[in-house]
C-alpha cells in the first residue's frame, strides 16, 4: 500500500460515520479530517517508569539524579510547578485539534469536537482542563419565532442542564490545516449548514503579534430553504481556564467597544485577577450593517443556567440590563450597551 492509499484509507475510516452530504463552505481537500461521531478503537497510555529497561536506567543514572535535584528545588523550595514533570505524566487523550495561536507566546487548544481543553497562557506551562461552558450555540428564527436552538457540542454534561446539548455528531466533521481549522455542522431537519473557520493569525514579518494565543472564528451560513432565516451564533466563555485559581475571587468582566480605521468591534473583557501573572481574556465580534452584536457580561456556569438560554431563545439576542450583580464576591455595576 502506498502512502497516498494509506492516507485515503485512514481518512475514510475517520469519516465513516458522517451521514450528511454537505461538505461545508471553502473547506480545502488537504488536511486532517474526522467526523465528530468518530470513536478511536485503540487506547494509548503515557510512557511510564516500568516501560524503561534496566540497561537504560543504568545508562541514564546521572541524568536521573540531576533531574531529581532540579525537581526538588523547583517544587519544594521555589514552590513552583515544573514544566517537565516526570512524576505526574498526563494521560494520552486523542481529543486535541489545532490550537489558537501557537508560534511562541502561548496557546489555547480546542479539541476536534470543539471543546477548549488545553491552556498554555504561560509559555511552556500546560494546564489540561476542559471548560464545559466554553461553547458555540446556534439559534434559528423564522417570522419572529425561534424554530431551532442547539449547543454545537456532542457532549451531555451533568451541568448547564437548561441548555440543549447532545448535537448529533454524525452530521458534523472537523478539518485541520494549521494555522486554520474548519468545523462543518449540518443542522438535522433545518436544511442549514454552518461552517466555522478557525484562523490563528500567523502574520508574515510580525512575530510578536503572531505569538499571541488568539484566533478568529469566521462563520459561513448556507440556508438552502426557500425562505429567509435569522441566524444567531452565541459564544460563551468562562473567566478562567478551569484551574483551581478560578475560585480565588476578584475576577470581573466588562463590555467594551472599539473603533479603529473605519472598523468597529464590540465584546466583553474577562479580567482574571491573580496575585501572579494576571491576564485578561477577550471575546469580541466585528460590527457590520446587517448584523447585531449583543452580550451578557456574566452568567453562572453552575446549575441549569436556564436564564442565559432563555434570553437567547426569546429574541435571538442577548441583553445586559443595568443592574448591580455580585460577581466572585465583589459588586460591580453591569453596563447596558
C-alpha positions in Angstrom: 0.0 0.0 0.0 1.4 3.4 -1.0 1.4 6.4 1.4 -1.3 8.0 -0.6 -3.5 4.9 -0.4 -2.9 4.6 3.3 -3.8 8.2 3.8 -7.1 7.8 1.9 -8.0 4.7 3.9 -7.2 6.4 7.2 -9.3 9.5 6.2 -12.2 7.2 5.1 -12.1 5.4 8.5 -12.2 8.7 10.4 -15.1 10.0 8.2 -17.0 6.6 8.1 -19.8 7.8 10.4 -20.5 11.1 8.6 -24.0 10.7 7.1 -24.6 14.2 5.6 -23.6 15.0 2.0 -22.8 18.6 3.0 -19.0 19.4 2.8 -19.1 23.0 4.0 -18.0 26.3 2.6 -14.4 26.8 1.5 -13.0 23.7 3.2 -9.8 22.5 1.4 -9.1 18.9 0.3 -5.7 18.9 2.1 -5.6 18.4 5.8 -6.7 16.0 8.6 -10.5 15.3 8.7 -12.6 13.5 11.2 -16.3 13.0 11.9 -17.4 14.4 15.3 -19.1 11.0 16.0 -15.8 9.0 15.5 -14.6 6.8 18.3 -10.9 5.7 18.4 -10.6 2.0 19.0 -7.0 1.9 20.2 -6.3 3.0 23.8 -3.0 4.8 24.5 -1.0 5.1 27.7 1.8 7.5 28.7 5.3 6.2 28.9 5.9 5.1 32.4 8.9 4.1 34.6 8.0 0.4 34.2 8.5 0.7 30.4 12.2 1.6 30.9 14.7 -1.3 30.6 17.3 -1.8 33.2 20.1 -1.1 30.8 18.6 2.3 30.0 18.2 3.0 33.7 21.9 2.3 34.4 22.9 4.4 31.3 20.9 7.5 32.5 21.6 7.4 36.3 23.4 10.7 36.1 20.6 12.4 34.2 18.1 11.0 36.7 20.0 12.4 39.7 20.3 15.8 38.1 16.6 15.8 37.3 15.6 14.8 40.9 17.7 17.7 42.2 16.1 20.1 39.8 12.6 18.7 40.5 13.0 19.0 44.3 14.3 22.6 44.1 11.5 23.6 41.8 8.6 22.0 43.7 9.7 22.0 47.3 12.0 25.1 47.6 10.6 27.5 44.9 7.0 26.1 45.3 6.5 26.2 41.5 5.2 23.8 39.0 7.9 22.1 36.9 7.4 22.5 33.2 8.6 18.9 32.8 7.0 16.7 35.5 8.0 13.0 35.1 6.1 12.0 38.2 2.7 13.2 37.1 2.6 12.3 33.4 -0.6 13.3 31.6 -2.7 10.6 30.1 -2.6 10.5 26.3 -6.0 11.6 25.0 -7.0 11.6 21.4 -9.0 14.7 21.6 -6.8 17.6 20.5 -7.1 19.7 17.4 -5.4 22.8 16.0 -4.5 25.4 18.8 -5.4 29.0 18.9 -2.1 30.7 18.5 1.0 28.6 18.9 4.0 30.4 17.4 5.6 31.2 20.8 3.6 33.3 23.3 1.1 30.6 24.5 -1.8 28.7 23.1 -5.4 27.7 23.9 -6.1 24.3 22.3 -9.5 23.3 21.0 -10.3 19.6 20.6 -11.6 18.3 17.3 -15.1 18.1 18.9 -14.9 21.8 19.7 -14.0 21.7 23.4 -11.5 24.2 24.9 -9.3 21.6 26.6 -5.6 22.7 26.9 -4.3 26.0 28.2 -0.8 27.4 27.8 -1.2 31.0 28.9 2.3 30.9 30.4 4.6 29.7 27.6 5.9 26.2 28.4 3.3 25.6 31.2 0.4 23.4 30.2 -2.9 23.1 32.0 -5.1 20.3 30.9 -8.7 21.1 31.7 -11.8 21.1 29.5 -14.1 24.0 30.4 -17.6 22.8 29.6 -19.3 26.2 29.4 -17.0 27.4 26.6 -19.3 26.7 23.7 -20.8 27.9 20.5 -24.7 27.8 20.2 -26.8 28.4 17.2 -30.3 29.9 17.2 -32.6 29.9 14.1 -35.6 32.2 13.9 -38.3 32.4 11.2 -41.0 35.0 11.2 -40.1 36.4 14.6 -40.2 32.9 16.3 -37.3 30.7 17.3 -37.5 27.3 15.5 -34.2 25.8 16.5 -31.6 26.3 19.2 -28.7 24.0 19.9 -25.3 23.9 21.6 -22.9 22.8 18.9 -21.4 20.1 21.1 -21.9 16.3 21.1 -21.4 16.2 24.9 -24.1 15.7 27.5 -22.5 17.2 30.7 -24.0 17.0 34.2 -24.0 20.8 34.5 -25.9 23.5 32.5 -28.9 21.3 32.1 -31.0 24.2 31.0 -29.2 24.1 27.6 -29.9 21.8 24.7 -26.9 19.5 24.5 -26.2 16.4 22.5 -25.8 17.6 19.0 -25.7 14.6 16.6 -22.1 14.1 15.7 -22.9 12.1 12.5 -23.9 15.4 10.9 -20.6 17.3 11.5 -16.9 16.9 10.8 -13.6 18.7 11.7 -10.9 19.6 9.3 -7.4 20.9 10.4 -4.7 22.5 8.3 -2.8 24.7 10.7 -2.9 27.7 11.2 -6.6 27.1 10.2 -9.3 24.6 11.1 -12.8 24.1 9.9 -15.9 22.6 11.6 -18.9 21.9 9.4 -22.3 21.4 11.1 -25.3 20.3 9.1 -28.3 21.0 11.2 -30.7 18.0 11.0 -34.1 18.8 9.7 -33.3 22.5 9.2 -31.7 22.4 5.7 -29.0 24.7 7.1 -25.2 24.1 7.1 -22.7 26.1 9.2 -19.0 26.3 8.5 -16.8 27.6 11.3 -13.4 28.6 10.1 -10.8 29.0 12.9 -7.8 31.1 12.0 -4.7 31.7 14.1 -3.3 35.0 12.9 0.2 33.9 11.7 1.3 37.2 10.2 4.4 37.4 8.0 7.2 39.6 9.4 5.2 40.1 12.7 6.4 37.5 15.1 5.2 39.4 18.2 1.5 39.5 17.3 1.7 36.0 15.7 2.8 34.7 19.1 -0.3 35.6 20.9 -2.8 32.9 22.0 -5.6 34.4 19.8 -7.9 33.3 17.0 -10.6 34.5 14.7 -13.7 32.4 14.1 -15.4 33.1 10.8 -18.9 31.6 10.3 -20.4 30.9 6.9 -24.1 30.0 6.8 -25.8 28.1 4.0 -29.6 28.3 4.0 -31.0 26.0 1.4 -34.6 26.7 2.3 -36.9 28.8 0.1 -37.5 31.2 3.0 -35.3 33.6 5.0 -34.0 32.8 8.4 -32.4 35.0 11.1 -29.4 33.2 12.5 -27.6 33.9 15.8 -24.3 32.4 16.9 -23.7 32.7 20.6 -20.2 32.1 22.1 -20.0 31.6 25.9 -16.7 31.6 27.8 -15.8 31.3 31.5 -13.5 33.8 33.1 -10.6 31.4 33.6 -9.2 28.1 32.4 -10.8 25.7 34.8 -7.9 25.8 37.2 -8.5 25.9 41.0 -7.3 29.5 40.9 -10.6 30.4 39.2 -12.3 30.2 42.6 -9.9 32.7 44.2 -12.3 35.5 43.6 -11.8 39.1 42.5 -12.3 38.3 38.8 -14.6 40.6 36.8 -16.0 41.3 33.4 -16.9 44.4 31.4 -18.3 45.2 27.9 -16.2 47.3 25.5 -16.5 48.9 22.1 -13.5 49.8 19.9 -13.4 51.8 16.6 -10.2 52.0 14.5 -9.6 52.8 10.9 -13.2 52.7 10.0 -13.9 49.3 11.6 -15.7 48.6 14.9 -15.8 45.7 17.3 -17.8 45.1 20.4 -17.3 42.4 23.1 -16.5 41.6 26.7 -13.3 41.7 28.6 -12.8 39.0 31.2 -10.2 40.2 33.8 -8.6 37.3 35.6 -7.0 38.9 38.7 -4.3 36.7 40.1 -1.5 37.7 42.5 1.0 36.3 40.0 0.6 36.7 36.2 -2.9 38.2 36.0 -4.4 38.2 32.5 -7.4 39.4 30.5 -9.4 37.2 28.1 -11.4 38.9 25.4 -14.3 37.8 23.2 -15.5 40.2 20.5 -17.3 40.4 17.2 -16.9 42.8 14.3 -19.8 45.1 13.8 -21.4 45.2 10.3 -24.5 47.0 9.0 -26.6 43.8 8.5 -25.6 42.2 11.9 -26.2 42.9 15.5 -23.7 42.3 18.3 -25.2 41.7 21.8 -23.7 40.4 25.0 -24.2 39.3 28.6 -21.4 40.3 31.0 -21.9 37.4 33.4 -23.6 34.1 33.8 -23.1 31.2 36.3 -21.7 28.0 34.8 -23.2 26.1 37.7 -26.7 24.7 37.9 -29.0 24.8 34.9 -28.1 28.3 33.6 -31.6 28.5 32.0 -31.7 32.3 32.2 -29.0 32.7 29.6 -30.6 30.1 27.4 -34.0 31.7 27.6 -32.5 35.1 27.0 -31.2 33.9 23.6 -34.3 31.8 22.6 -36.7 34.7 23.3 -35.5 37.0 20.5 -32.2 35.7 19.2 -30.1 38.2 21.0 -28.5 38.7 24.5 -29.5 41.6 26.8 -27.4 43.2 29.5 -29.7 45.2 31.7 -28.3 47.9 34.0 -28.3 46.0 37.4 -25.8 45.5 40.2 -24.7 41.9 40.4 -22.3 40.1 42.7 -19.5 38.6 40.7 -17.0 36.4 42.6 -17.6 38.1 45.9 -17.5 41.7 44.6 -20.2 44.0 43.4 -19.9 45.5 40.0 -22.5 47.6 38.1 -23.1 46.0 34.7 -23.5 48.3 31.8 -26.1 48.3 29.1 -24.9 48.8 25.5 
